[in-house]
Amino acid sequence: EKELEQFREAMGVMQHHDAVTGTEKQLVADDYARLLYENVFNNENIAAKSIYKWSNQENSTLEWKTYSCLELNISSCVYTENSSDFAVIIYNSQSQPVSTYVRLPVNGNSYEVLDSTDNVKIVSQIVPIPERVLQIPGRESKATKELVFRVNDLPPLGYKAYEISAKSDMKEETLG
Amino acid sequence: ESTNFIGGDLYTITVDDSGHIAVQYNDQSDMNFVQSFHYYEGAEGNNKVYENRSSGAYIFRPKTSEIHNFVYERDYTIVKGPLVEEIHQNVNEWISQVVRVYKQEERIEFEWLIGPIPIDDKQGKEIVTKYTSNLNSNGEFYTDSNGRETLKRKRDHRPTWNLRLYEPIAGNYYPVTTKMYLKDKNKPLKFSVFTDRSQGGTSMKNGELELMIHRRLLNDDAFGVGEALNEVAYNTGLVVRGIHYVYGGNTKNLDAFTLKEKKLTLELALRPSIFVTPLTQTNIDNWR
């Protein structure tokens, strides 16, 4: 509740007409960015707890951390580009099923994507990130490619999990 | 494999002689459109009287009604694979885009990357993208304005009074929360653009949809903020990246067409959340 309350407060501030339209002063815009970042970052804990609950692991002693990738808009994610093996949980906030494509910034050239919910390997594709994106001021990512795969039938207000691993000949290079 | 187009079975998407993206529909509709980038120069004045008010955070007001074209670099690459086909295009030093078609999807994505907008010439600029189709829209277009009620707009016209526009560009710009579209006057054809954020849009010529995607201005507009809309990060102007979905075609089966449009709107506005957990070989079984 405490974490949610902070999130709610940030959402309240963001409904001010200046925040909606972008007519705030620059200093205020910077403060809005700070508020949004802090609260979306805190939301990771809420998300992790929800996933624990849904997977009936609420009382488990295993400690798993789930991370948000807040820079996917500039094709940057420290957790996917620095790991050769990672799990991805995709949550659908709509009240109807959705099929969509997911793009994750990576370093390797070849990956296996396992749909953990249905336990099947799925087709994926590596696409280069355009040079101009790599040059965005302030972007510190090492990722030069994106891993693309299709997520079929995400349940309404539910999630699907995927395991992603760099193919063995690529692992050393990716980790390196 | 050497190739100069993308689009799968549904479209033929190429870069034309002027560098613009040309799209031909491979169905019976005979629809086509061209996508291009342009800019307006922002008005600047001393704000003492209305005529001298500058373009700024609150208002869009171009200096003249002239839309400026870019000289396109002939610089693009094509990526094709089992899931997605893409054109990566550099328009100039600070405008580039990816045009994309996914397998099993009917939309065309335009993922634009604009900025930092250069201001060495001390001139504020407002960047737009234009989709010029072969539809005869008869001066009419539709915007979802506040995200709830889609309204019909008619160029140089207001429904309840006789309009005389002294600033025809600004006077024809309307809010677009998630979508705007055109319909053909004679054929059952519709052409829609979906946005990933609120933007301003218009249709200055029949068949055209125009959306503003980035602005950098050097004067305050005297409506209260007291600052020019000249956002800076990392010691340079802002870079923006965003997506338009373009979807159009025959509306003989209007229910199915509308349903697809509604799905696209939601898909772009309420994208799924992604959470990542790094794994090792020793903990992967536990994670499962």
Boltz contact constraints between the chains, C-beta under 6 A:
constraints:
  - contact:
      token1: [A, 23]
      token2: [B, 57]
      max_distance: 6.0
  - contact:
      token1: [A, 23]
      token2: [B, 58]
      max_distance: 6.0
  - contact:
      token1: [A, 23]
      token2: [B, 225]
      max_distance: 6.0
  - contact:
      token1: [A, 25]
      token2: [B, 225]
      max_distance: 6.0
  - contact:
      token1: [A, 25]
      token2: [B, 227]
      max_distance: 6.0
  - contact:
      token1: [A, 47]
      token2: [B, 275]
      max_distance: 6.0
  - contact:
      token1: [A, 62]
      token2: [B, 286]
      max_distance: 6.0
  - contact:
      token1: [A, 64]
      token2: [B, 277]
      max_distance: 6.0
  - contact:
      token1: [A, 66]
      token2: [B, 275]
      max_distance: 6.0
  - contact:
      token1: [A, 66]
      token2: [B, 277]
      max_distance: 6.0
  - contact:
      token1: [A, 67]
      token2: [B, 276]
      max_distance: 6.0
  - contact:
      token1: [A, 69]
      token2: [B, 274]
      max_distance: 6.0
  - contact:
      token1: [A, 79]
      token2: [B, 276]
      max_distance: 6.0
  - contact:
      token1: [A, 79]
      token2: [B, 278]
      max_distance: 6.0
  - contact:
      token1: [A, 80]
      token2: [B, 276]
      max_distance: 6.0
  - contact:
      token1: [A, 83]
      token2: [B, 278]
      max_distance: 6.0
  - contact:
      token1: [A, 85]
      token2: [B, 279]
      max_distance: 6.0
  - contact:
      token1: [A, 86]
      token2: [B, 276]
      max_distance: 6.0
  - contact:
      token1: [A, 86]
      token2: [B, 278]
      max_distance: 6.0
  - contact:
      token1: [A, 86]
      token2: [B, 279]
      max_distance: 6.0
  - contact:
      token1: [A, 87]
      token2: [B, 277]
      max_distance: 6.0
  - contact:
      token1: [A, 87]
      token2: [B, 279]
      max_distance: 6.0
  - contact:
      token1: [A, 87]
      token2: [B, 287]
      max_distance: 6.0
  - contact:
      token1: [A, 88]
      token2: [B, 276]
      max_distance: 6.0
  - contact:
      token1: [A, 89]
      token2: [B, 275]
      max_distance: 6.0
  - contact:
      token1: [A, 90]
      token2: [B, 272]
      max_distance: 6.0
  - contact:
      token1: [A, 90]
      token2: [B, 274]
      max_distance: 6.0
  - contact:
      token1: [A, 91]
      token2: [B, 272]
      max_distance: 6.0
  - contact:
      token1: [A, 91]
      token2: [B, 273]
      max_distance: 6.0
  - contact:
      token1: [A, 92]
      token2: [B, 272]
      max_distance: 6.0
  - contact:
      token1: [A, 93]
      token2: [B, 270]
      max_distance: 6.0
  - contact:
      token1: [A, 94]
      token2: [B, 266]
      max_distance: 6.0
  - contact:
      token1: [A, 94]
      token2: [B, 270]
      max_distance: 6.0
  - contact:
      token1: [A, 101]
      token2: [B, 102]
      max_distance: 6.0
  - contact:
      token1: [A, 123]
      token2: [B, 82]
      max_distance: 6.0
  - contact:
      token1: [A, 125]
      token2: [B, 81]
      max_distance: 6.0
  - contact:
      token1: [A, 125]
      token2: [B, 82]
      max_distance: 6.0
  - contact:
      token1: [A, 125]
      token2: [B, 83]
      max_distance: 6.0
  - contact:
      token1: [A, 127]
      token2: [B, 79]
      max_distance: 6.0
  - contact:
      token1: [A, 130]
      token2: [B, 88]
      max_distance: 6.0
  - contact:
      token1: [A, 132]
      token2: [B, 96]
      max_distance: 6.0
  - contact:
      token1: [A, 132]
      token2: [B, 113]
      max_distance: 6.0
  - contact:
      token1: [A, 136]
      token2: [B, 239]
      max_distance: 6.0
  - contact:
      token1: [A, 137]
      token2: [B, 234]
      max_distance: 6.0
  - contact:
      token1: [A, 137]
      token2: [B, 236]
      max_distance: 6.0
  - contact:
      token1: [A, 138]
      token2: [B, 234]
      max_distance: 6.0
  - contact:
      token1: [A, 148]
      token2: [B, 83]
      max_distance: 6.0
  - contact:
      token1: [A, 148]
      token2: [B, 84]
      max_distance: 6.0
